[in-house]
Amino acid sequence: MLLRFSQSVSHIQLPERFTFPFHYTPHPLCVIACEEIKQYIASQTQWEEELRLGKMFGVLVVATPSGEIGYLAAFSGNLEGKNLHPNFVPPVYDLLHPEGFFIQGEQEISAINTRVSQLLSDSAFLQCKEALEEAKALSVQEIDEAREKMRQNRQSRKLRRSENPDESELIELARQSVNDKKLFKQLEESWRKRIADLQQEYDAFVARIEVLKQERKRRSAALQLQIFDRFKMLNAKGEPKGIPSIFECVPNKMPPAGAGECAGPKLLQYAYQKGFKPLAMAEFWWGNSPKSEIRRHGNYYPACKGKCEPILGHMLVGLEVDPNPLLEDRHRDTELEIVYEDAYLLVVNKPEEMLSVPGKSEKESVFERVTRLYPDATGPLIVHRLDMATSGLLLIAKNKEVHKELQALFEERSIKKRYTAVLEGIVTADKGVINLPLCLDPLDRPRQIVSETYGKLAITRFEVLQRTANRTRIAFYPHTGRTHQLRVHASHASGLNCPIVGDELYGVKDTRLHLHAEMLKFKHPVTGKFLTIEKKADF
């Protein structure tokens, strides 16, 4: 499976350390390897239909024990219903082996699915379900009609009593009242019993289906654990570790489906098995973007967090790996620019790549900086946040009372914000509104995805400021403040389909993310005056 470069690469310096897989710029050797694999993929016409839906591929540049430099290639999951293809490394464990337990287990689960489908479409079940629904609807109708008839009779008797009837008629009116109530109770009881009988018959069908569903769930969980037990992941020291053990450090401890089947772990596993030294790695997307996520054909992407972070954390032990660039604290000595200040609040211009509030790393944040600058300030200080990669205006309160008032203005959406961004590509509409609900991708934090089911309301108004050769300068006016809202609304196919320049999560890495919080407009919580504070972007 070792692939040789089709061109001379002896003039390219080898990397000093292995790629940090969750944040990287592809090494030149990886770029050449990826281009060669892309050409090979494009030539495989039998994959066109499947790959149009999208798949992640990866390359691993390696050195053989004899010192030869080559590369390995892999795809995530399976391809064309198979795990084994020429020029790609095999899986860590072949789930699709005809004689393997997985195929048998899948067949057993499939048989349960078939039985569930048969029961759900069984004519007796459908007739029972229909009869129950009809009975419930008819019972409501008849009982409502009977109740209305009782009300009319009661009004009629009330009117008759007001006309001073004789004693015998009063007795008759009382008898009619008792009889009405008796008949109504009989009607209710009749329907209750009829519906109960139908419900019992229906529940018997549902119980049989539920037993099968629980059996399916049990078998699926057992099969998944059996799969994970077969994945013995190696590291550079040759130490194997099963996936269940690797995920012991993860909060819910249950590995997600597909763990160990991504391109990165496949590549490292094969390299270790063959005695190759991993030098550099890169992954790229081929095909259309999924509906919810944002993936662009040919773009490079980091390894996913949910499946790969724990696994690669083990597999990279023994390798000298590049430091995480996100932990670089390049603004520790940068003076924090104060754009506006009075006795109650201030507005600072946050540099790109500086945290708004403290994170897990030791990188300094705006909060820590202003805490030192204003030691006598009370309260939480930071009123809102900007993404680490976003620069621009950040509003800060000097006391608890002002902080509370400003936060209330944000919650009421009374604080108006304008962002400036430069997008890759041309936005044809001069202005408009984007409405795409967003939520966290649980398997690839901190990425956000578009989800009609789980997403929260996210609305952005935009206005094009300038169009150049292949870029658009744009103003964003967010109505809501979801994480990565502007970045996803810009890049998603259902949004503007033009990622922000430098957005390495949803587009292509550049010198920086070209997104800047340019303007804040709000009513001062103490003086009552309206403030408009602006700071132009430096890009």
Secondary structure, DSSP 8 states (H G I E B T S, - for coil): --B--SS--TTS---SSB--TTS----HHHHHHHHHHHHHHHH-GGGHHHHHT-EEEEEEEEE-TT--EEEEEEESS-BTTBS--TTS---SS-TT-TTSHHHHHHHHHHHHHHHHHHHHT-HHHHHHHHHHHHHHHHHHHHHHHHHHHHHHHHHHHHHHHTT---HHHHHHHHHHHHHHHHHHHHHHHHHHHHHHHHHHHHHHHHHHHHHHHHHHHHHHHHHHHHHHHH-EE--TT---EEHHHHGGGSTT----TTTT-SHHHHHHHHHHHHT-EEEEEEEEEES---SSS---TT-EE---STTHHHHHHHHTTTS-B---GGG--TTTT---EEEEE-SSEEEEEE-TT-BSS--SSS--BHHHHHHHH-TT--S--B-S---TT-EEEEEEESSHHHHHHHHHHHHTT-SEEEEEEEEES---SSEEEEE--EEE-TTSTT-EEE-TTT-B--EEEEEEEEE-SSEEEEEEEESS--TTHHHHHHHSTTTTS--BTT-TTTS---SS--EEEEEEEEE-TTT--EEEEE-----
